[in-house]
């Protein structure tokens, strides 16, 4: 919307103020044109009219005043100088699009996720089926975010690398099946695989890395039985990279934050509650679809989309007005220079 004339005049700016240096040329142009018009007018008085056929004389009318024509032309030139200076008023701020999040969901596909102790639309449903449907609703309501899917059981595998194609994300979520990667959790491998896909290095060269990476672990217990990377190592890596891990436990007893031991690794391993705490995320124990939806809303609130600084302001150019005024003045100058319609005299 264009600003009012009063506000436009108060906030008027010039994109090319150097063009005002041409204004003296307009005055000089008018003065020279007026001086050149004097001899022509005086010479016109010395011309004799000759009779034409049938004894009629045509008397040619003299053009308009030379000074008026000259100064009209000079005024047109001055208006065009103003247009060249490009008058403009600032408009609203130009904001770049919001930058969403890089979200990778880690789906536990072990045999325990096949238990149908949850309900969906009043019917018994498997834990994994309910979790994927809830996450699908979250994907539909999160435009601008980039989603990836990693499944883990006896081994970890990327079902979908991070992408903006939400339709593809929904199709891959619908294809996730329990026990498709064998039994036995390897959460550490899944976390390290996700971190390689979305984590960005810190330091002076990471100025453009403004998107916030997030991991969402969906499991019924989160315990690891094997793998090549321990949950403790993956948690330390996520913490060093600044990646927040949100853990969603959809069944079993709630995690109490006490480390547990695994024969495959020497050091004690953190459970789901401890992983979230150490990385700055949050832990949720949600054993029904409503609680899982509330947990995903909490994840979205804890990691809002980024609003970059405005790049500048929109400028409303006003150069059309002096251009039109210059054209009108030039038209008036040509009208003044045109000879009048001849009169017949007997």
C-alpha positions in Angstrom: 0.0 0.0 0.0 1.4 3.4 -1.0 1.9 5.9 1.9 -0.1 9.1 2.2 1.4 12.3 0.5 2.2 13.9 3.9 4.2 10.9 5.1 5.7 10.4 1.7 7.1 13.9 1.7 8.4 13.6 5.3 10.2 10.3 4.4 11.3 11.3 0.9 14.8 10.1 -0.1 16.8 10.2 -3.3 18.5 7.2 -4.8 20.8 9.2 -7.1 21.2 12.7 -5.6 24.2 13.4 -7.9 21.6 14.0 -10.6 20.8 17.4 -9.1 24.1 18.6 -10.6 22.3 18.7 -13.9 19.7 21.3 -12.7 21.8 24.3 -13.7 21.8 22.9 -17.2 18.0 23.3 -17.2 18.3 27.0 -16.4 21.0 27.5 -18.9 18.9 25.7 -21.5 15.9 28.0 -20.9 18.1 31.1 -21.0 19.8 30.1 -24.3 16.5 29.2 -26.0 14.9 32.5 -25.0 17.9 34.4 -26.4 17.8 32.5 -29.7 14.2 33.2 -30.2 14.5 37.0 -30.3 16.2 37.3 -33.7 13.7 34.9 -35.2 10.8 37.0 -34.0 12.3 40.2 -35.2 13.1 38.7 -38.6 9.5 37.6 -38.9 8.3 41.2 -38.8 10.3 42.0 -42.0 8.6 39.4 -44.1 6.1 40.6 -46.7 2.9 38.6 -47.5 2.2 37.8 -51.1 -1.2 37.6 -52.6 -2.4 34.2 -53.7 -5.0 33.0 -56.2 -8.4 34.6 -56.3 -7.0 37.8 -54.7 -6.9 36.2 -51.3 -4.1 36.8 -48.8 -3.3 34.2 -46.2 -1.8 35.7 -43.1 0.3 33.3 -41.1 0.0 33.7 -37.4 3.3 33.9 -35.5 4.0 31.2 -33.0 3.7 31.7 -29.2 6.1 33.8 -27.2 9.7 32.4 -27.5 10.4 32.9 -23.8 7.4 30.8 -22.7 8.4 28.0 -25.1 12.0 28.1 -23.8 11.1 28.0 -20.1 8.5 25.3 -20.6 11.2 23.1 -22.3 13.6 23.9 -19.5 11.0 23.0 -16.9 10.5 19.6 -18.7 14.2 19.0 -18.5 14.3 19.9 -14.8 11.5 17.4 -14.1 13.4 14.7 -15.9 16.4 15.5 -13.8 14.2 14.9 -10.7 13.1 11.6 -12.1 16.7 10.7 -12.8 17.4 11.3 -9.1 14.8 8.7 -8.3 12.7 10.0 -5.4 11.5 7.2 -3.2 9.9 6.5 0.2 10.8 3.5 2.3 8.1 0.8 2.6 7.8 -2.3 4.8 10.7 -4.4 5.9 11.8 -7.2 3.5 12.0 -10.4 5.7 13.5 -13.6 4.3 11.5 -16.8 4.7 11.6 -18.4 8.1 14.2 -21.2 8.4 12.7 -24.4 9.7 14.4 -27.3 11.5 16.3 -30.4 10.4 14.3 -33.2 12.2 15.3 -36.8 12.0 13.1 -39.4 13.7 14.7 -42.6 14.9 12.2 -45.4 14.9 12.7 -48.4 17.1 11.6 -51.4 15.0 12.4 -54.2 17.4 9.9 -56.9 18.2 8.5 -55.2 21.2 7.2 -52.4 19.0 4.7 -54.9 17.5 2.7 -55.1 20.8 -0.8 -53.8 20.2 -1.4 -52.4 23.7 -2.3 -48.9 22.3 -5.5 -47.9 20.6 -6.2 -45.9 17.5 -9.8 -44.8 16.6 -11.1 -47.1 19.3 -9.3 -50.2 18.0 -6.1 -52.0 19.2 -3.0 -50.8 17.4 0.7 -51.6 17.4 3.1 -49.2 19.2 5.0 -48.5 16.0 1.9 -47.9 13.9 0.5 -45.3 16.4 3.9 -43.6 16.7 4.3 -43.2 12.9 0.8 -41.9 12.5 1.3 -39.3 15.2 4.6 -38.2 13.7 2.9 -38.1 10.2 0.4 -35.5 11.6 3.3 -33.5 12.9 4.9 -33.6 9.5 1.8 -32.3 7.8 1.6 -29.3 10.2 5.3 -28.4 9.8 5.9 -26.6 6.5 9.5 -25.4 6.0 11.0 -28.2 8.0 13.3 -30.9 6.6 12.6 -34.5 7.8 14.6 -37.7 7.7 13.8 -41.2 8.9 16.1 -43.7 10.4 15.0 -47.2 11.6 17.0 -49.3 13.9 16.8 -52.8 15.3 19.8 -55.2 15.1 21.3 -52.6 12.8 20.5 -49.0 11.8 19.4 -48.0 8.3 18.4 -44.7 6.6 14.8 -45.1 5.4 14.8 -41.5 4.0 17.6 -38.9 4.1 16.6 -35.4 5.2 14.2 -33.9 2.6 11.6 -31.1 2.2 9.3 -33.4 0.3 6.7 -34.0 2.9 4.6 -36.4 0.7 7.6 -38.6 0.4 8.1 -38.5 4.2 4.5 -39.6 4.7 4.9 -42.5 2.3 8.0 -43.7 4.0 6.5 -43.4 7.4 3.6 -45.6 6.2 6.1 -48.3 5.0 7.9 -48.5 8.4 7.4 -52.0 9.9 8.5 -53.6 13.1 11.2 -56.3 13.0 12.3 -55.2 9.5 15.9 -54.8 10.7 16.0 -57.6 13.2 15.6 -57.7 16.9 18.0 -56.0 19.4 18.4 -52.3 19.7 21.4 -50.3 18.4 20.4 -46.8 19.4 24.0 -45.5 19.4 24.4 -46.5 15.7 21.2 -44.8 14.8 22.1 -41.6 16.6 25.5 -41.5 15.0 24.0 -42.1 11.5 21.6 -39.3 12.0 24.3 -36.9 13.3 26.3 -37.5 10.2 23.3 -36.4 8.1 22.2 -33.2 9.8 24.9 -32.0 12.2 26.9 -28.9 11.1 30.3 -28.0 12.4 30.8 -25.1 14.8 33.4 -22.4 14.3 34.1 -19.4 12.1 33.1 -21.2 9.0 29.6 -22.1 10.3 28.0 -18.7 9.9 25.5 -20.0 7.4 24.5 -23.0 9.5 21.4 -21.4 11.0 18.9 -24.3 10.8 18.4 -26.1 14.1 19.0 -29.9 13.9 16.8 -32.1 16.1 16.7 -35.8 16.8 13.4 -37.4 17.9 13.9 -41.0 19.3 10.7 -43.1 19.3 11.1 -46.3 21.3 9.4 -48.4 23.9 12.5 -48.7 26.2 15.5 -47.3 24.5 17.9 -49.9 25.8 20.8 -50.9 23.6 22.0 -54.5 23.2 24.7 -54.1 20.7 26.0 -52.1 17.7 29.3 -50.4 17.0 28.6 -47.0 18.7 27.4 -46.9 22.2 24.6 -44.6 23.3 27.1 -42.8 25.6 29.4 -42.0 22.7 26.5 -40.9 20.5 25.1 -38.7 23.2 28.6 -37.1 23.8 28.8 -36.4 20.0 25.3 -34.9 19.8 26.2 -32.7 22.8 29.4 -31.5 21.3 27.6 -30.6 18.0 24.8 -28.8 19.7 22.1 -31.2 18.5 19.2 -31.6 20.9 17.7 -35.1 21.3 14.1 -35.5 22.3 13.1 -39.0 23.4 9.5 -40.3 23.2 8.9 -43.5 25.1 5.7 -45.1 23.8 5.5 -48.2 26.1 7.1 -50.0 28.9 8.1 -48.6 32.3 9.1 -44.9 32.3 12.8 -44.3 32.2 14.2 -43.2 35.5 17.5 -41.6 34.4 19.7 -44.4 35.9 22.5 -45.7 33.6 22.4 -49.4 32.6 25.2 -51.7 31.5 25.4 -53.7 28.3 27.9 -56.5 27.7 28.9 -55.0 24.3 30.2 -51.8 26.0 32.3 -51.3 29.1 30.9 -48.0 30.3 27.4 -47.5 31.7 24.9 -46.3 29.1 22.3 -43.5 29.5 18.7 -44.4 29.2 16.1 -42.2 27.2 15.6 -39.8 30.0 19.4 -39.2 30.5 20.0 -38.9 26.7 17.5 -36.0 26.6 18.8 -34.3 29.7 22.5 -34.4 28.6 21.7 -33.0 25.1 19.3 -30.2 26.2 16.2 -32.0 24.9 13.3 -33.4 26.7 11.9 -36.8 27.6 8.3 -37.8 27.2 6.5 -41.0 28.3 3.4 -41.2 26.2 1.4 -44.4 26.0 -1.6 -43.1 24.1 -2.0 -41.1 20.9 -3.2 -37.9 22.7 -0.1 -37.9 24.9 2.1 -38.5 21.9 0.6 -35.5 20.0 1.1 -33.3 23.1 4.7 -34.5 23.2 5.3 -33.5 19.5 3.7 -30.1 20.2 6.1 -29.6 23.0 9.0 -30.5 20.7 7.9 -27.9 18.2 7.5 -25.3 20.9 11.0 -26.1 22.3 12.6 -25.7 18.9 10.8 -22.9 17.1 11.6 -22.0 13.5 14.2 -19.3 13.0 13.2 -15.7 11.9 16.3 -14.2 10.2 16.9 -10.5 10.3 15.3 -8.3 7.6 17.5 -7.8 4.6 16.3 -4.3 3.9 13.2 -2.3 3.2 10.9 -2.1 0.2 11.3 1.1 -1.7 8.3 2.9 -3.4 9.6 4.8 -6.4 8.0 8.2 -7.2 9.9 8.9 -10.4 6.8 8.5 -12.5 5.4 11.8 -11.3 8.3 14.0 -12.5 8.4 12.0 -15.7 4.7 12.8 -16.4 5.1 16.4 -15.5 8.1 16.7 -17.8 6.1 15.2 -20.7 3.2 17.6 -20.0 5.5 20.6 -20.0 7.2 19.5 -23.2 3.8 19.1 -24.8 2.8 22.6 -23.8 6.0 23.9 -25.2 5.2 22.3 -28.6 1.7 23.7 -28.5 3.1 27.1 -27.9 5.6 26.7 -30.7 3.0 25.5 -33.3 1.7 28.2 -35.6 -1.9 29.3 -35.2 -4.6 28.4 -37.8 -4.4 30.8 -40.7 -7.1 33.4 -41.2 -8.5 34.4 -44.6 -8.5 38.0 -45.5 -10.1 39.5 -48.6 
